[in-house]
């Protein structure tokens, strides 16, 4: 990753922006689900949860807030600070968002927002992996 004083490239700015957007919207959605666990604020009836381990949306809202929202904002902050492991955390949070949306789809069925957020998770994963691979130094094999 560039030194702290180097200018930020376009991909770095895009990654920070997407992660920040996802983090803030996940926290907003999670808080809305915790405040009204019946799903009324987001127009999500609890009947969507039939067959799931949840009786209402409080626990899913808590998970969304803490893990998706907190993870996204945390990794955006680490990339902004150019932390050594920022790209690795971004790959993890991007993959986690894709998995979260797939699990949500399997529990409540299709919602167009799953495509948006799952797609953004895939973009984060792909962009972070591309930068990580470009910055990785070749490792010499011990037998060479």
OpenMM code with the backbone's topology and positions (N, CA, C; nanometers):
from openmm import Vec3, app, unit

residues = "UNK UNK UNK UNK UNK UNK UNK UNK UNK UNK UNK UNK UNK UNK UNK UNK UNK UNK UNK UNK UNK UNK UNK UNK UNK UNK UNK UNK UNK UNK UNK UNK UNK UNK UNK UNK UNK UNK UNK UNK UNK UNK UNK UNK UNK UNK UNK UNK UNK UNK UNK UNK UNK UNK UNK UNK UNK UNK UNK UNK UNK UNK UNK UNK UNK UNK UNK UNK UNK UNK UNK UNK UNK UNK UNK UNK UNK UNK UNK UNK UNK UNK UNK UNK UNK UNK UNK UNK UNK UNK UNK UNK UNK UNK UNK UNK UNK UNK UNK UNK UNK UNK UNK UNK UNK UNK UNK UNK UNK UNK UNK UNK UNK UNK UNK UNK UNK UNK UNK UNK UNK UNK UNK UNK UNK UNK UNK UNK UNK UNK UNK UNK UNK UNK UNK UNK UNK UNK UNK UNK UNK UNK UNK UNK".split()
positions = [
    Vec3(0.0845, -0.1170, 0.0000),
    Vec3(0.0000, 0.0000, 0.0000),
    Vec3(0.0891, 0.1234, 0.0000),
    Vec3(0.0469, 0.2309, -0.0677),
    Vec3(0.1301, 0.3508, -0.0717),
    Vec3(0.1551, 0.4061, 0.0677),
    Vec3(0.2615, 0.4775, 0.0794),
    Vec3(0.2932, 0.5419, 0.2064),
    Vec3(0.1824, 0.6400, 0.2435),
    Vec3(0.1737, 0.6732, 0.3717),
    Vec3(0.0682, 0.7593, 0.4222),
    Vec3(0.0547, 0.8921, 0.3509),
    Vec3(0.1657, 0.9493, 0.3004),
    Vec3(0.1605, 1.0791, 0.2367),
    Vec3(0.1297, 1.0738, 0.0882),
    Vec3(0.1330, 0.9542, 0.0273),
    Vec3(0.1085, 0.9421, -0.1165),
    Vec3(-0.0382, 0.9729, -0.1480),
    Vec3(-0.0614, 1.0221, -0.2693),
    Vec3(-0.1984, 1.0520, -0.3114),
    Vec3(-0.2781, 0.9229, -0.3245),
    Vec3(-0.4057, 0.9339, -0.2977),
    Vec3(-0.4936, 0.8182, -0.3090),
    Vec3(-0.5332, 0.7981, -0.4537),
    Vec3(-0.5262, 0.6739, -0.4980),
    Vec3(-0.5690, 0.6408, -0.6322),
    Vec3(-0.7208, 0.6309, -0.6395),
    Vec3(-0.7718, 0.6233, -0.7606),
    Vec3(-0.9161, 0.6152, -0.7817),
    Vec3(-0.9744, 0.4914, -0.7168),
    Vec3(-0.9092, 0.3762, -0.7329),
    Vec3(-0.9649, 0.2528, -0.6752),
    Vec3(-0.9699, 0.2599, -0.5228),
    Vec3(-0.8710, 0.3240, -0.4626),
    Vec3(-0.8705, 0.3387, -0.3166),
    Vec3(-0.9877, 0.4270, -0.2716),
    Vec3(-1.0103, 0.5353, -0.3420),
    Vec3(-1.1226, 0.6240, -0.3090),
    Vec3(-1.2560, 0.5529, -0.3265),
    Vec3(-1.2679, 0.4748, -0.4352),
    Vec3(-1.3927, 0.4019, -0.4607),
    Vec3(-1.4169, 0.2987, -0.3516),
    Vec3(-1.3143, 0.2249, -0.3137),
    Vec3(-1.3284, 0.1250, -0.2077),
    Vec3(-1.3726, 0.1890, -0.0764),
    Vec3(-1.3101, 0.2990, -0.0402),
    Vec3(-1.3471, 0.3675, 0.0838),
    Vec3(-1.4921, 0.4153, 0.0763),
    Vec3(-1.5322, 0.4709, -0.0383),
    Vec3(-1.6692, 0.5216, -0.0539),
    Vec3(-1.7720, 0.4083, -0.0461),
    Vec3(-1.7470, 0.2974, -0.1159),
    Vec3(-1.8421, 0.1855, -0.1141),
    Vec3(-1.8528, 0.1256, 0.0254),
    Vec3(-1.7397, 0.1066, 0.0902),
    Vec3(-1.7418, 0.0495, 0.2255),
    Vec3(-1.8135, 0.1427, 0.3235),
    Vec3(-1.7894, 0.2724, 0.3118),
    Vec3(-1.8561, 0.3682, 0.4003),
    Vec3(-2.0067, 0.3683, 0.3763),
    Vec3(-2.0483, 0.3709, 0.2489),
    Vec3(-2.1911, 0.3653, 0.2153),
    Vec3(-2.2542, 0.2386, 0.2710),
    Vec3(-2.1909, 0.1242, 0.2455),
    Vec3(-2.2458, -0.0028, 0.2953),
    Vec3(-2.2520, -0.0053, 0.4470),
    Vec3(-2.1472, 0.0431, 0.5126),
    Vec3(-2.1441, 0.0438, 0.6587),
    Vec3(-2.2540, 0.1292, 0.7184),
    Vec3(-2.2685, 0.2512, 0.6658),
    Vec3(-2.3715, 0.3409, 0.7195),
    Vec3(-2.5122, 0.2887, 0.6917),
    Vec3(-2.5346, 0.2349, 0.5711),
    Vec3(-2.6695, 0.1841, 0.5410),
    Vec3(-2.6991, 0.0569, 0.6199),
    Vec3(-2.5979, -0.0262, 0.6458),
    Vec3(-2.6195, -0.1459, 0.7281),
    Vec3(-2.6533, -0.1070, 0.8719),
    Vec3(-2.5855, -0.0074, 0.9233),
    Vec3(-2.6161, 0.0379, 1.0597),
    Vec3(-2.7562, 0.0974, 1.0653),
    Vec3(-2.7927, 0.1782, 0.9670),
    Vec3(-2.9270, 0.2368, 0.9645),
    Vec3(-3.0342, 0.1277, 0.9561),
    Vec3(-3.0142, 0.0314, 0.8677),
    Vec3(-3.1114, -0.0780, 0.8550),
    Vec3(-3.1161, -0.1644, 0.9792),
    Vec3(-2.9999, -0.1943, 1.0363),
    Vec3(-2.9952, -0.2756, 1.1568),
    Vec3(-3.0629, -0.2085, 1.2756),
    Vec3(-3.0373, -0.0800, 1.2911),
    Vec3(-3.1022, -0.0056, 1.4005),
    Vec3(-3.2532, -0.0020, 1.3793),
    Vec3(-3.2968, 0.0183, 1.2548),
    Vec3(-3.4409, 0.0181, 1.2251),
    Vec3(-3.5035, -0.1165, 1.2621),
    Vec3(-3.4331, -0.2245, 1.2363),
    Vec3(-3.4856, -0.3571, 1.2716),
    Vec3(-3.4857, -0.3803, 1.4222),
    Vec3(-3.3885, -0.3248, 1.4930),
    Vec3(-3.3857, -0.3413, 1.6383),
    Vec3(-3.4900, -0.2533, 1.7069),
    Vec3(-3.5112, -0.1329, 1.6538),
    Vec3(-3.6104, -0.0423, 1.7130),
    Vec3(-3.7515, -0.0978, 1.6958),
    Vec3(-3.7781, -0.1504, 1.5787),
    Vec3(-3.9084, -0.2119, 1.5505),
    Vec3(-3.8855, -0.3536, 1.5005),
    Vec3(-3.8652, -0.4490, 1.5918),
    Vec3(-3.8338, -0.5865, 1.5509),
    Vec3(-3.9442, -0.6541, 1.4706),
    Vec3(-4.0609, -0.5901, 1.4634),
    Vec3(-4.1682, -0.6459, 1.3801),
    Vec3(-4.1452, -0.6151, 1.2324),
    Vec3(-4.0404, -0.5366, 1.2010),
    Vec3(-4.0052, -0.5054, 1.0628),
    Vec3(-4.0853, -0.3942, 0.9999),
    Vec3(-4.1698, -0.3273, 1.0788),
    Vec3(-4.2614, -0.2267, 1.0240),
    Vec3(-4.1893, -0.1101, 0.9568),
    Vec3(-4.0781, -0.0651, 1.0126),
    Vec3(-4.0077, 0.0504, 0.9551),
    Vec3(-3.9603, 0.0201, 0.8138),
    Vec3(-3.9128, -0.1016, 0.7916),
    Vec3(-3.8594, -0.1392, 0.6601),
    Vec3(-3.9616, -0.2170, 0.5762),
    Vec3(-4.0855, -0.2225, 0.6245),
    Vec3(-4.1937, -0.2922, 0.5533),
    Vec3(-4.1575, -0.4377, 0.5251),
    Vec3(-4.1066, -0.5048, 0.6285),
    Vec3(-4.0703, -0.6458, 0.6187),
    Vec3(-4.1501, -0.7234, 0.7234),
    Vec3(-4.2562, -0.7903, 0.6821),
    Vec3(-4.3371, -0.8649, 0.7799),
    Vec3(-4.2585, -0.9801, 0.8416),
    Vec3(-4.2906, -1.0114, 0.9657),
    Vec3(-4.2212, -1.1217, 1.0332),
    Vec3(-4.2540, -1.2561, 0.9691),
    Vec3(-4.3567, -1.2597, 0.8846),
    Vec3(-4.3873, -1.3848, 0.8137),
    Vec3(-4.2713, -1.4255, 0.7223),
    Vec3(-4.1868, -1.3294, 0.6828),
    Vec3(-4.0680, -1.3617, 0.6030),
    Vec3(-3.9727, -1.4529, 0.6799),
    Vec3(-3.9815, -1.4480, 0.8129),
    Vec3(-3.8895, -1.5244, 0.8972),
    Vec3(-3.9377, -1.6662, 0.9254),
    Vec3(-4.0535, -1.7040, 0.8709),
    Vec3(-4.1065, -1.8385, 0.8929),
    Vec3(-4.0023, -1.9418, 0.8480),
    Vec3(-3.9775, -2.0393, 0.9346),
    Vec3(-3.8795, -2.1426, 0.9027),
    Vec3(-3.7368, -2.1046, 0.9386),
    Vec3(-3.7176, -1.9836, 0.9879),
    Vec3(-3.5844, -1.9409, 1.0295),
    Vec3(-3.5733, -1.9559, 1.1810),
    Vec3(-3.4545, -1.9409, 1.2363),
    Vec3(-3.4420, -1.9494, 1.3824),
    Vec3(-3.4870, -1.8219, 1.4545),
    Vec3(-3.5366, -1.7226, 1.3812),
    Vec3(-3.5706, -1.5936, 1.4411),
    Vec3(-3.7219, -1.5746, 1.4506),
    Vec3(-3.7672, -1.5220, 1.5647),
    Vec3(-3.9094, -1.4918, 1.5813),
    Vec3(-3.9406, -1.3487, 1.5386),
    Vec3(-3.8388, -1.2624, 1.5432),
    Vec3(-3.8538, -1.1248, 1.4968),
    Vec3(-3.7199, -1.0791, 1.4395),
    Vec3(-3.7093, -0.9503, 1.4074),
    Vec3(-3.5901, -0.8995, 1.3390),
    Vec3(-3.4840, -0.8408, 1.4314),
    Vec3(-3.4999, -0.8534, 1.5629),
    Vec3(-3.4019, -0.7913, 1.6526),
    Vec3(-3.2617, -0.8506, 1.6331),
    Vec3(-3.2496, -0.9815, 1.6389),
    Vec3(-3.1172, -1.0449, 1.6250),
    Vec3(-3.0591, -1.0218, 1.4846),
    Vec3(-3.1365, -1.0393, 1.3777),
    Vec3(-3.0803, -1.0057, 1.2456),
    Vec3(-3.0357, -0.8592, 1.2370),
    Vec3(-3.1121, -0.7684, 1.2991),
    Vec3(-3.0740, -0.6270, 1.3004),
    Vec3(-2.9456, -0.6030, 1.3773),
    Vec3(-2.9303, -0.6738, 1.4882),
    Vec3(-2.8078, -0.6629, 1.5679),
    Vec3(-2.6877, -0.7145, 1.4886),
    Vec3(-2.7041, -0.8289, 1.4226),
    Vec3(-2.5959, -0.8852, 1.3406),
    Vec3(-2.5610, -0.7924, 1.2248),
    Vec3(-2.6627, -0.7369, 1.1620),
    Vec3(-2.6408, -0.6444, 1.0514),
    Vec3(-2.5632, -0.5210, 1.0986),
    Vec3(-2.6036, -0.4675, 1.2127),
    Vec3(-2.5369, -0.3481, 1.2666),
    Vec3(-2.3919, -0.3758, 1.3058),
    Vec3(-2.3730, -0.4792, 1.3863),
    Vec3(-2.2394, -0.5054, 1.4403),
    Vec3(-2.1422, -0.5578, 1.3359),
    Vec3(-2.1820, -0.6622, 1.2658),
    Vec3(-2.0858, -0.7295, 1.1776),
    Vec3(-2.0748, -0.6658, 1.0399),
    Vec3(-2.1888, -0.6414, 0.9761),
    Vec3(-2.1809, -0.5815, 0.8430),
    Vec3(-2.1464, -0.4330, 0.8547),
    Vec3(-2.2251, -0.3587, 0.9326),
    Vec3(-2.2000, -0.2149, 0.9469),
    Vec3(-2.0655, -0.1849, 1.0102),
    Vec3(-2.0391, -0.2491, 1.1238),
    Vec3(-1.9126, -0.2256, 1.1925),
    Vec3(-1.7930, -0.2727, 1.1123),
    Vec3(-1.8063, -0.3882, 1.0484),
    Vec3(-1.6964, -0.4404, 0.9666),
    Vec3(-1.6655, -0.3510, 0.8481),
    Vec3(-1.7704, -0.3037, 0.7807),
    Vec3(-1.7507, -0.2170, 0.6642),
    Vec3(-1.6866, -0.0841, 0.7047),
    Vec3(-1.7391, -0.0220, 0.8084),
    Vec3(-1.6816, 0.1066, 0.8510),
    Vec3(-1.5395, 0.0882, 0.9045),
    Vec3(-1.5166, -0.0220, 0.9748),
    Vec3(-1.3826, -0.0491, 1.0264),
    Vec3(-1.2815, -0.0688, 0.9151),
    Vec3(-1.3190, -0.1441, 0.8129),
    Vec3(-1.2236, -0.1665, 0.7044),
    Vec3(-1.2047, -0.0407, 0.6199),
    Vec3(-1.3096, 0.0406, 0.6050),
    Vec3(-1.2931, 0.1684, 0.5337),
    Vec3(-1.1959, 0.2589, 0.6095),
    Vec3(-1.2096, 0.2612, 0.7412),
    Vec3(-1.1208, 0.3435, 0.8224),
    Vec3(-0.9759, 0.2936, 0.8128),
    Vec3(-0.9570, 0.1627, 0.8146),
    Vec3(-0.8217, 0.1085, 0.8046),
    Vec3(-0.7586, 0.1385, 0.6688),
    Vec3(-0.8391, 0.1324, 0.5619),
    Vec3(-0.7839, 0.1677, 0.4312),
    Vec3(-0.7521, 0.3167, 0.4253),
    Vec3(-0.8387, 0.3986, 0.4833),
    Vec3(-0.8127, 0.5429, 0.4881),
    Vec3(-0.6813, 0.5708, 0.5609),
    Vec3(-0.6555, 0.4953, 0.6677),
    Vec3(-0.5322, 0.5104, 0.7444),
    Vec3(-0.4153, 0.4349, 0.6812),
    Vec3(-0.4432, 0.3626, 0.5753),
    Vec3(-0.3433, 0.2807, 0.5043),
    Vec3(-0.2766, 0.1792, 0.5971),
    Vec3(-0.3611, 0.1137, 0.6731),
    Vec3(-0.3148, 0.0080, 0.7639),
    Vec3(-0.2627, -0.1101, 0.6821),
    Vec3(-0.1651, -0.1791, 0.7364),
    Vec3(-0.1002, -0.2901, 0.6687),
    Vec3(-0.1986, -0.3978, 0.6219),
    Vec3(-0.3012, -0.4276, 0.7004),
    Vec3(-0.3937, -0.5355, 0.6669),
    Vec3(-0.5311, -0.4859, 0.6210),
    Vec3(-0.5396, -0.3641, 0.5741),
    Vec3(-0.6672, -0.3080, 0.5311),
    Vec3(-0.7280, -0.3857, 0.4144),
    Vec3(-0.6479, -0.4199, 0.3159),
    Vec3(-0.7013, -0.4904, 0.1993),
    Vec3(-0.7513, -0.6299, 0.2360),
    Vec3(-0.6820, -0.6982, 0.3253),
    Vec3(-0.7278, -0.8294, 0.3689),
    Vec3(-0.8628, -0.8188, 0.4397),
    Vec3(-0.8777, -0.7188, 0.5260),
    Vec3(-1.0053, -0.7008, 0.5947),
    Vec3(-1.1147, -0.6640, 0.4950),
    Vec3(-1.0816, -0.5843, 0.3940),
    Vec3(-1.1812, -0.5501, 0.2922),
    Vec3(-1.2267, -0.6738, 0.2158),
    Vec3(-1.1343, -0.7634, 0.1856),
    Vec3(-1.1741, -0.8874, 0.1186),
    Vec3(-1.2684, -0.9683, 0.2076),
    Vec3(-1.2388, -0.9736, 0.3360),
    Vec3(-1.3237, -1.0475, 0.4298),
    Vec3(-1.4620, -0.9831, 0.4391),
    Vec3(-1.4682, -0.8508, 0.4526),
    Vec3(-1.5986, -0.7855, 0.4657),
    Vec3(-1.6779, -0.7936, 0.3350),
    Vec3(-1.6112, -0.7864, 0.2212),
    Vec3(-1.6810, -0.8016, 0.0938),
    Vec3(-1.7414, -0.9406, 0.0817),
    Vec3(-1.6622, -1.0428, 0.1132),
    Vec3(-1.7125, -1.1811, 0.1092),
    Vec3(-1.8231, -1.2013, 0.2121),
    Vec3(-1.8082, -1.1430, 0.3306),
    Vec3(-1.9100, -1.1561, 0.4352),
    Vec3(-2.0431, -1.0952, 0.3906),
    Vec3(-2.0372, -0.9836, 0.3198),
    Vec3(-2.1609, -0.9211, 0.2727),
    Vec3(-2.2291, -1.0097, 0.1682),
    Vec3(-2.1525, -1.0675, 0.0791),
    Vec3(-2.2105, -1.1594, -0.0197),
    Vec3(-2.2767, -1.2767, 0.0519),
    Vec3(-2.2078, -1.3349, 0.1491),
    Vec3(-2.2628, -1.4478, 0.2247),
    Vec3(-2.3869, -1.4057, 0.3024),
    Vec3(-2.3824, -1.2894, 0.3662),
    Vec3(-2.4977, -1.2384, 0.4414),
    Vec3(-2.6203, -1.2300, 0.3504),
    Vec3(-2.6011, -1.1752, 0.2298),
    Vec3(-2.7146, -1.1606, 0.1373),
    Vec3(-2.7647, -1.2954, 0.0878),
    Vec3(-2.6757, -1.3914, 0.0659),
    Vec3(-2.7182, -1.5254, 0.0250),
    Vec3(-2.7975, -1.5944, 0.1353),
    Vec3(-2.7523, -1.5801, 0.2592),
    Vec3(-2.8259, -1.6375, 0.3724),
    Vec3(-2.9617, -1.5692, 0.3856),
    Vec3(-2.9643, -1.4375, 0.3731),
    Vec3(-3.0911, -1.3643, 0.3804),
    Vec3(-3.1870, -1.4137, 0.2719),
    Vec3(-3.1370, -1.4311, 0.1505),
    Vec3(-3.2188, -1.4819, 0.0405),
    Vec3(-3.2743, -1.6201, 0.0739),
    Vec3(-3.1916, -1.7062, 0.1334),
    Vec3(-3.2373, -1.8418, 0.1650),
    Vec3(-3.3426, -1.8422, 0.2756),
    Vec3(-3.3421, -1.7389, 0.3605),
    Vec3(-3.4378, -1.7331, 0.4713),
    Vec3(-3.5663, -1.6620, 0.4313),
    Vec3(-3.5560, -1.5435, 0.3703),
    Vec3(-3.6767, -1.4644, 0.3439),
    Vec3(-3.7175, -1.4603, 0.1977),
    Vec3(-3.6365, -1.5157, 0.1099),
    Vec3(-3.6692, -1.5093, -0.0323),
    Vec3(-3.6078, -1.3857, -0.0964),
    Vec3(-3.6436, -1.3645, -0.2221),
    Vec3(-3.5811, -1.2593, -0.3007),
    Vec3(-3.6267, -1.1196, -0.2612),
    Vec3(-3.5299, -1.0281, -0.2587),
    Vec3(-3.5538, -0.8854, -0.2395),
    Vec3(-3.4503, -0.8156, -0.3288),
    Vec3(-3.4909, -0.7174, -0.4109),
    Vec3(-3.3948, -0.6518, -0.4999),
    Vec3(-3.2743, -0.5902, -0.4288),
    Vec3(-3.2907, -0.5525, -0.3029),
    Vec3(-3.1783, -0.4939, -0.2292),
    Vec3(-3.0665, -0.5955, -0.2078),
    Vec3(-3.1020, -0.7255, -0.2066),
    Vec3(-2.9995, -0.8287, -0.1919),
    Vec3(-2.9042, -0.8274, -0.3113),
    Vec3(-2.9590, -0.8010, -0.4286),
    Vec3(-2.8761, -0.7938, -0.5491),
    Vec3(-2.7819, -0.6740, -0.5401),
    Vec3(-2.8361, -0.5591, -0.4969),
    Vec3(-2.7541, -0.4382, -0.4839),
    Vec3(-2.6402, -0.4601, -0.3849),
    Vec3(-2.6746, -0.5010, -0.2626),
    Vec3(-2.5722, -0.5129, -0.1595),
    Vec3(-2.4804, -0.6332, -0.1821),
    Vec3(-2.5355, -0.7435, -0.2301),
    Vec3(-2.4512, -0.8570, -0.2646),
    Vec3(-2.3544, -0.8217, -0.3768),
    Vec3(-2.4036, -0.7451, -0.4742),
    Vec3(-2.3176, -0.6994, -0.5837),
    Vec3(-2.2087, -0.6060, -0.5348),
    Vec3(-2.2442, -0.5150, -0.4441),
    Vec3(-2.1425, -0.4257, -0.3878),
    Vec3(-2.0393, -0.5039, -0.3069),
    Vec3(-2.0840, -0.6069, -0.2361),
    Vec3(-1.9903, -0.6919, -0.1635),
    Vec3(-1.8936, -0.7607, -0.2585),
    Vec3(-1.9461, -0.8076, -0.3723),
    Vec3(-1.8601, -0.8719, -0.4722),
    Vec3(-1.7617, -0.7721, -0.5328),
    Vec3(-1.8071, -0.6487, -0.5552),
    Vec3(-1.7180, -0.5441, -0.6085),
    Vec3(-1.6065, -0.5150, -0.5084),
    Vec3(-1.6423, -0.5033, -0.3808),
    Vec3(-1.5414, -0.4791, -0.2766),
    Vec3(-1.4398, -0.5926, -0.2748),
    Vec3(-1.4896, -0.7151, -0.2729),
    Vec3(-1.4011, -0.8316, -0.2712),
    Vec3(-1.3086, -0.8311, -0.3923),
    Vec3(-1.3641, -0.8090, -0.5100),
    Vec3(-1.2843, -0.8101, -0.6318),
    Vec3(-1.1814, -0.6987, -0.6383),
    Vec3(-1.2241, -0.5764, -0.6048),
    Vec3(-1.1302, -0.4633, -0.6107),
    Vec3(-1.0190, -0.4778, -0.5074),
    Vec3(-1.0551, -0.5206, -0.3861),
    Vec3(-0.9540, -0.5373, -0.2810),
    Vec3(-0.8571, -0.6501, -0.3181),
    Vec3(-0.9097, -0.7597, -0.3725),
    Vec3(-0.8238, -0.8716, -0.4121),
    Vec3(-0.7299, -0.8297, -0.5253),
    Vec3(-0.7813, -0.7539, -0.6186),
    Vec3(-0.6974, -0.7077, -0.7305),
    Vec3(-0.5825, -0.6204, -0.6804),
    Vec3(-0.6154, -0.5267, -0.5909),
    Vec3(-0.5093, -0.4404, -0.5348),
    Vec3(-0.4115, -0.5219, -0.4525),
    Vec3(-0.4641, -0.6163, -0.3747),
    Vec3(-0.3782, -0.6988, -0.2902),
    Vec3(-0.2818, -0.7797, -0.3760),
    Vec3(-0.3325, -0.8404, -0.4830),
    Vec3(-0.2468, -0.9191, -0.5717),
    Vec3(-0.1437, -0.8316, -0.6422),
    Vec3(-0.1839, -0.7098, -0.6798),
    Vec3(-0.0913, -0.6194, -0.7481),
    Vec3(0.0209, -0.5737, -0.6546),
    Vec3(-0.0091, -0.5630, -0.5270),
    Vec3(0.0899, -0.5156, -0.4302),
    Vec3(0.1715, -0.6272, -0.3685),
    Vec3(0.1256, -0.7522, -0.3856),
    Vec3(0.1968, -0.8647, -0.3240),
    Vec3(0.3323, -0.8818, -0.3914),
    Vec3(0.4314, -0.9040, -0.3118),
    Vec3(0.5651, -0.9280, -0.3653),
    Vec3(0.5813, -1.0779, -0.3892),
    Vec3(0.6479, -1.1150, -0.4956),
    Vec3(0.6686, -1.2590, -0.5186),
    Vec3(0.7451, -1.3208, -0.4027),
    Vec3(0.6987, -1.4364, -0.3611),
    Vec3(0.7635, -1.5071, -0.2512),
    Vec3(0.8540, -1.6138, -0.3137),
    Vec3(0.9762, -1.6172, -0.2697),
    Vec3(1.0696, -1.7186, -0.3213),
    Vec3(1.0421, -1.8519, -0.2514),
    Vec3(1.0330, -1.9529, -0.3302),
    Vec3(1.0114, -2.0859, -0.2752),
    Vec3(1.1397, -2.1340, -0.2091),
    Vec3(1.1285, -2.2063, -0.1013),
    Vec3(1.2460, -2.2507, -0.0255),
    Vec3(1.3360, -2.3449, -0.1045),
    Vec3(1.2820, -2.4123, -0.2053),
    Vec3(1.3625, -2.5079, -0.2809),
    Vec3(1.4343, -2.4455, -0.3987),
    Vec3(1.4127, -2.3198, -0.4262),
    Vec3(1.4797, -2.2540, -0.5397),
    Vec3(1.6220, -2.2225, -0.5093),
] * unit.nanometer
topology = app.Topology()
chain = topology.addChain("A")
for resn in residues:
    res = topology.addResidue(resn, chain)
    for name in ("N", "CA", "C"):
        topology.addAtom(name, app.Element.getBySymbol(name[0]), res)
